Amino acid sequence: MSTVSRRLAALLLCSLASPSLAQTPPAAPPKVAAAAPPERVDRIRSRYTKFEYRVPMRDGVKLFTSVYVPVDASPVKRYPILLVRTPYSVGPYGADRYPKRLGPTDDFEKEGYIFVFQDVRGRHMSEGEFVNVRPHNPKKRGAKETDESSDTYDTIDWLVKRVAHNNGRVGMWGISYPGFYASAGAIDSHPALKAVSPQAPIGDWFWDDMHRHGAFNLALAFGFFSGFGKPRPAPTASEDFSRFDYGTPDGYQFFLDLGPLGNADTKYFKGDVAFWKDVVAHPNYDAFWKERNILPHLKNIKAAMLVVGGWYDTEDLYGPLRTYAAIEKQNPGTANTLIMGPWSHGGWIRTEGSELGDAQFGFRTAETYQGLAEAFFKHHLKGGGAPEVPEALVFETGANRWRQFDTWPPKGLRGTKLYFQPKGGLSMQTPTGKGTTESFAEYVSDPAKPVPYTQELTTGWSKNYMTEDQRFAASRPDVLVFQTEPLTQDLTLAGPLEAELWVSTTGSDADWVVKLIDVNPGVLPGQKANDDDEKGAKNRGGQQTLVRGEPFRGRFRESYSEPKAFKPGEVTKVRFTINDVLHTFQRGHRVMIQVQSSWFPFIDRNPQTYVPNIYEAKETDFTRSFHRVYHSSAHPSFIEVGVLPALDAQGG
């Protein structure tokens, strides 16, 4: 794609901020960051006419669909359709009841579209059977075989033929689960589908939401399925949503008291959550999970694509990165753009994007996305001017600036290894040693006292932990700390990271959590001694800001489909990929790596005694173990990174 035009530059500076949207992450009913302004609510009610339809699919199943048409639509003033397909309800139901938001921002409502929302098959008011992340069927035989791609095709075909005064062009978007439906809808694109924006989309549900390298996302999955997973035997217009009552604000203690994972169904779900039973029955990456990987099926896409994600999305960071890459590889010639900003899940809509947790970004980063999204859809659906966007528009954390790249990951990265050193050092030099002398760091991992992933008191899953100060973890004896000397020049890392650890354990199973951390100098430039006292400012001297963290379930070191126990005491290599970054460690800062073996309750506890299925582990299987991480010349542990050379770098 071309470089950024003057129009894009203007958008980067001037795009309008807007309140959050009406769609939800896959954890709760519709929620927003702040109430919609009364003028926005009044504008929607006065400018749009609502209709409700039951749209027939090719197999006869009817999907409930709400349509909002501009009042001034006419044969001489036609509007494009902007479609969202969701499992989270298109309510409020009733021709006289209107939502507080229709578009991603109020600019869309001012611009004018025919806004369409559809309950997907088997959810809320739609007929049929709901299937979580319904597998794509590339070889459908006859009208009885359907998937989300065909349901989208049939919906668009019905809309453009029957909704009055549409201009024959359709766009589609959605965040999280609706982002998955946007991706699925782009496959074998209907000719009228011109622009699609999957945002924080599920790519492969073994990796998005449910697991991290085979380690189960306990708090997320439990909280989500305790409500979303309950059966809906027949269409219902009920808009009630009852949250699970944890009986305490302390999620760490709740999940510790839960005990082995098998107790979740025994104590709370009582066999009523079908997908939880599916998860329990499929602990490995088997056919059940593989068929829920939409990435290989992202083909025959004719619509322009705008893939959006957040660097600090605890649910779906894997999805947008892999979705963009799959579209790029499998659809040569299709316009395909990636936007990655410093946002939590949906933060490009739900927040202004100027800060998150212990990280500050200096300006309203969400405005950049919002302006580009409006221009993207306006161009493809209404014939507006072409906003020349880069192939990848990516926010560089640490330096807090937008960067433009012709590819993602960027070209010209210099592969570099950061080696663990004795006495907690970290450097680009291979560890040295004499003879057969081994060098290692050792700690006790106790499932009865797992390392918390956050200091926040919550029964949900924290969004702020993604940038949280890690000093609370560094002080624990079961967390290893390796760090560089203060940097003499800026160091920018880009693209995926690779962890290669040489480890051993006295148990037969173990998890390994690797965290990349940016350590501030003790005294920051411009910092005053009394900054803590002036206007509530926080003194960030010495702060250990999390940049990226990734757990790995050691049993999957050779295969995610065929787990393997550790031999107690045997030195073993564990290698795994850590999700992409674009981060600058400024001069005077340190690069820190922390290694631990629990991250609770975001990740479930590994019993550390190998059992075929951890979901079926018993209390007696949970044992304390001694873990070692080696940093010798024979067994060098390291993190492999891609360094983006500075423009003034010498020697490439």
C-alpha positions, -999 to +999 in steps of 0.1 A: +000+000+000+010+036-004+025+059+021+004+082+043-011+111+025-017+146+038-053+135+045-040+107+068-017+131+085-046+154+091-066+125+105-038+116+128-039+151+143-076+160+141-098+128+142-127+133+166-130+116+200-162+098+207-179+078+235-179+041+235-200+017+215-229-006+223-212-039+215-194-059+242-164-080+249-171-117+254-175-113+291-205-094+299-237-078+287-236-045+268-216-020+287-200+013+280-174+035+295-197+065+300-233+074+293-241+086+258-247+124+257-284+132+256-279+150+222-266+117+207-295+097+220-320+123+207-303+124+173-306+087+169-343+087+179-353+116+157-332+108+126-335+070+124-366+048+118-364+013+133-376-020+117-373-055+130-371-085+106-367-122+107-343-129+078-345-164+063-313-184+058-308-209+030-319-238+053-350-220+064-338-208+099-347-172+105-323-147+122-337-118+141-324-085+126-328-049+137-325-022+110-322+015+115-328+036+084-322+074+081-356+092+080-346+111+049-337+080+029-354+081-005-349+069-041-327+100-047-309+097-013-297+062-007-275+050+021-250+021+025-256-007+050-233-011+081-238-046+096-229-061+130-236-097+137-234-105+174-241-132+200-246-105+227-282-094+217-294-067+194-317-054+221-335-034+230-363-053+213-395-036+201-400-012+172-404+017+195-372+010+216-339+024+205-303+019+216-281+048+227-255+041+200-256+028+165-222+033+150-186+030+162-187+067+170-214+094+167-197+106+135-211+076+118-246+085+129-241+121+117-228+109+084-257+085+079-258+048+073-284+021+074-273+004+106-281-033+109-277-056+139-283-093+138-286-120+166-265-148+152-280-183+148-292-197+181-288-166+202-314-144+218-343-139+192-328-159+164-338-194+155-315-224+152-287-239+173-258-218+186-223-232+182-194-214+199-170-201+172-189-222+147-164-241+124-161-229+089-172-254+062-153-247+030-172-275+011-208-269+018-231-294+000-266-281-004-288-257+016-287-277+048-250-271+053-244-236+067-218-217+086-212-180+096-199-172+062-231-185+045-253-168+071-236-135+064-239-140+026-276-148+029-282-118+053-265-094+029-283-108-001-317-103+017-308-068+029-297-053-004-327-067-022-354-058+004-343-028+026-356+003+008-332+030-004-299+012+002-271+020-023-261-016-028-229-014-007-224-031+026-198-027+053-193-049+083-175-046+116-174-059+152-152-061+183-142-094+199-168-121+192-185-098+167-151-093+153-150-131+146-183-128+128-169-099+107-139-121+097-162-150+089-184-128+068-155-117+047-148-152+035-162-158+000-174-122+001-209-113-011-204-089-041-221-061-022-197-064+008-171-037+001-154-030+035-149-051+066-132-043+099-126-072+123-115-056+156-099-078+183-113-108+163-111-143+176-086-161+153-081-195+169-101-200+200-075-223+216-052-193+216-077-164+218-095-162+252-093-198+262-055-206+265-020-192+264+003-219+249-020-245+264-023-229+298-060-223+307-073-188+311-092-196+343-107-162+354-116-152+319-133-185+309-150-190+342-164-155+343-175-156+307-192-190+305-209-187+339-233-163+322-228-166+284-227-204+285-261-211+299-286-227+275-312-208+255-337-235+245-359-211+225-358-176+211-362-150+239-365-113+240-353-112+276-327-085+282-319-097+318-284-106+325-274-120+359-238-120+368-222-148+387-221-141+424-186-148+436-195-139+472-163-119+475-144-092+457-112-113+460-109-134+429-075-147+439-089-162+470-121-174+453-102-194+427-077-207+453-107-219+474-122-235+442-094-261+443-089-284+413-106-273+381-131-302+383-148-284+412-160-256+389-187-278+374-194-298+406-198-267+428-212-241+405-221-250+369-239-283+378-236-295+342-255-265+328-227-250+308-221-272+278-190-255+265-172-257+298-177-295+295-162-293+260-132-275+273-127-301+300-130-329+275-104-314+251-073-303+272-050-306+241-050-289+207-070-316+190-096-317+162-122-299+183-100-269+187-084-270+153-117-268+135-124-236+155-094-220+139-108-196+113-073-184+101-067-210+073-102-202+059-097-165+054-097-168+016-116-154-014-119-121+004-128-093-020-138-066+005-112-041+017-100-050+052-092-029+082-079-051+111-077-034+145-062-046+178-047-033+210-012-040+224-027-044+258-057-066+250-057-094+275-083-113+256-076-110+219-040-099+210-032-131+191-064-127+169-058-094+151-021-101+145-028-135+130-059-124+112-040-096+094-012-121+085-036-147+072-055-123+050-022-109+037-009-143+028-041-159+014-056-129-005-029-113-027-042-080-041-068-075-014-065-041+004-055-051+039-045-027+067-034-033+103-039-008+131-024-017+165-026+009+193-019+011+230-053-001+240-071-026+261-099-048+247-120-024+226-101+006+241-100+024+207-138+029+211-144+027+249-117+050+260-097+080+248-066+059+249-043+084+267-033+060+295-038+025+308-029+013+343+007+023+350+014+034+315+008+069+300+008+076+263+007+114+262-023+120+240-057+107+229-045+078+208-081+065+201-088+096+180-064+083+154-083+051+149-117+068+150-109+092+122-094+065+100-123+041+105-148+068+095-128+076+064-123+039+055-160+031+055-170+065+039-146+058+010-157+023+003-194+026+010-202+062+000-175+071-025-157+095-003-121+105-009-095+077-006-076+080+026-042+066+017-033+045+047-001+026+053+000-012+053+005-011+091-001+018+114+014+008+147+018+026+180+053+025+195+050+022+232+078+035+254+084+063+229+046+070+226+043+077+189+026+063+158+048+045+132+040+035+096+054+004+080+051-012+046+049-047+062+043-061+097+065-072+112+087-044+098+115-051+074+151-048+084+148-062+119+181-073+134+178-106+153+193-103+188+194-126+218+192-113+254+210-140+275+203-147+311+234-142+332+245-153+367+235-130+395+205-117+377+223-102+347+209-098+312+230-090+281+237-098+245+267-118+254+266-156+256+272-169+291+307-182+297+318-210+319+345-235+324+343-273+319+310-289+328+301-263+354+264-255+353+250-221+363+214-218+372+188-199+392+164-219+414+131-213+431+103-232+448+070-232+430+041-239+454+006-243+439-008-234+473+008-200+470+007-191+433+022-158+420-007-133+414-009-118+380-021-084+394-024-065+426-059-054+416-087-068+438-111-083+412-132-114+404-130-106+367-099-102+347-079-070+350-072-050+319-046-028+337-023-057+345-010-055+310+010-024+320+012-029+357+042-021+378+059-055+385+078-046+416+052-066+436+062-097+418+100-090+417+101-091+454+088-127+456+113-155+461+095-176+434+101-150+407+134-148+389+147-114+378+172-107+351+180-072+339+205-052+318+227-024+329+211+010+321+210+015+284+233+040+268+210+045+238+174+038+228+165+002+220+134-005+199+120-041+197+095-050+170+076-081+160+073-114+179+097-125+206+110-161+212+118-175+246+142-203+248+147-216+283+168-245+296+150-258+326+146-286+351+121-295+378+118-319+406+082-325+395+069-339+363+051-309+349+055-271+351+045-238+336+069-211+326+058-175+325+081-150+308+076-112+312+093-085+293+096-053+315+107-017+310+125-004+341+125+033+346+156+051+360+153+059+397+150+096+388+132+104+356+140+134+334+122+164+347+111+146+379+110+167+411+115+154+445+080+163+456+062+151+425+042+127+446+027+156+466+019+180+437-016+174+423-015+138+431+012+130+406+028+096+408+065+093+412+074+067+386+111+064+394+122+028+393+088+016+380+089-019+363+063-015+336+051-048+320+055-047+282+045-082+274+039-114+294+034-150+281+028-182+300+037-216+285+025-250+298+056-271+297+039-304+288+034-289+253+071-282+246+072-308+218+035-308+206+003-290+216-016-322+205+006-347+224+017-335+258+047-350+275+058-352+311+091-339+324+117-363+338+125-350+372+160-334+373+166-336+336+177-304+318+151-298+291+147-271+265+114-251+263+109-227+234+078-207+226+067-175+209+056-144+227+032-121+210+045-091+190+056-058+205+067-024+192+084-009+222+113+014+228+134+012+259+148+046+263+184+053+272+188+052+310+161+025+312+168-012+318+154-042+300+141-067+326+129-103+322+110-120+350+104-158+350+079-175+372+058-206+372+023-193+381+002-163+371-029-167+391-059-167+386-055-154+351-039-188+344-050-219+362-026-237+386-004-264+372-004-293+397+032-299+388+025-336+389+019-348+353-017-360+348-032-367+314-059-340+318-053-311+343-090-304+344-094-338+361-065-334+385-071-341+422-060-322+452-033-347+459-017-341+425-008-305+435+028-305+448+056-281+456+085-284+432+120-269+428+125-254+393+157-244+378+164-220+349+199-225+334+223-198+321+255-216+313+275-219+282+262-254+277+226-244+284+221-207+276+186-194+283+176-163+263+149-142+247+153-137+210+141-102+199+139-082+167+157-049+170+145-021+148+177+000+139+175+037+145+179+059+114+212+071+127+225+037+136+259+029+123+268-003+106+231-014+099 
